[in-house]
């Protein structure tokens, strides 16, 4: 199973934000992670709508975690960000034509594999990832 860049970026944004108590900015995250500012803005907005990040405008504002790292399960973040977790065409939301439907064992096997992948990510939290990650050098530190 391959995740989109958006999931990778979202997880890295959460990690960078979780490594410090100081509020982050889109610019600082973009610089630190080597990501386009437009990507960071879009993903931060999506993570904030879901409550994973808290954003505050103005002086003293910025981007902070909206939940404790122990409450942020990686599987939940991936489910939020990934528009389509179908690893084969028949698991995708759009209608597909398959010579083996309505009775195909491959669909069930692939569905179970995708769920096992997400279940594995559900055992990891942002806290467990941060514990095993070297502190990044933050801009302006």
N, C-alpha and C positions, 0 to 999 in steps of 0.2 A: 504494500500500500504506500502510495506517495502522497504526502501532504503538499498543499499549495505553499507558495512563499508567504502568503498572508499569515498562515498558522505559525510558521517559523518566526516571522517578524513579531507577531503578537506575543509569543512565548519569550522572545528576547527582550521585548519592551517591558514585560512584567518582571523579568529577571533584573534588568537594569534599574527599574524603579524600586524593586524590593531590596536592592543592595544598599540603599541609603535612606536616611530619614529626611534628607533635604528634598524639597519639591523639585521636580525635574521640569524641563521645558521641552517643547517639540524640537527646538533647535539643538538643545544639549543631547537629547536622545538620538536625533538624526546624526549628529557628529560622532557620538560615542559608538553607535552601532553601524555606522557607514551606510545608512539608509536614506532614501530620498525623503525630504521633508513632507511631501504630499502623501507618501505611504504611511509615515508615522502619524500624521494628522488623522487620516482615515481610520487607522487601526485604533488609535487612542480614543477616538469618538465611539467606535464600536465597543471597545472594552469598558468605557465609561458608562455607556447606556446599559450595559449588563451588570454594572456595579463592581467590576474588577478594579477599575481605576476611579479616582475622584479628581476632578479638575476644578481649579479655582482661578478666576481671572483677577488681574490687577496685581498691585504690589504685594509681595509676600505670597502670591498665589503660585500655581504650578500644577504639576501632575504628581499624585501620590497613589499608593495602593488604596483601594476602596474596601478591601477585606484583608484580614491577616493572611500571611503566606500559608499558614496551616489550613485555611479554608479554601484555597484556590487549587482545585484539582486540574491537572493537565488535560485529562480527558474532556472535562467540561469546557475548557477553553477551546480545544480543537473542535468539539461539536458546535460551538458558537461561531467560530470563524469559517469552518469548512462549509461551502455552499452545497457540496455534493460528496457524500462518502461512499457512493456506489463504486465498488471496485470492478464490477462488470456491468455491461449495458443494462441488463435486466433489473439491476438494483438502483438505477438512476431514476429520478422523479419523472422524466419524460417517457412517453409511451415508446416501447421498442418492439421490434419484430424478432422472434426467435423460433426456429424450427422445432425446438424441444419443449416449448410451452404448450399447454399449461403444466406439464409434468416434467420437471427438470431438477435433478439432484444438485447440479452445479450451483444453482441460485442459492439454495439453502447452505451449501458448504461455504460459499463466498460471503454470505451474510454472517454466518457464525465466525468466520475469520476476521471480518471487519469489526465485529463486536468484541472479539477477543483482544484485538489491537487496542480498542478504546478502553476495555476493561483493564488492560495492563497500564495504560496511561492514568486511569482512575486511581491506581495505587500510589501514584506519585503526586506530591503537592509542590507548590512553589517553594515551600520551606525545605523540603527534602532536596530539591534541585539547588537551592541557594547554599545549603550546607556543604554541598560537594563542588561548588563553583568558586573559582578564584575571584576575588573582588576586582572589578573592572576599574580602570583609571577613568574617573569621571571628569568631564570638562569643567573648568572653573574650580577645581579642588585644590 
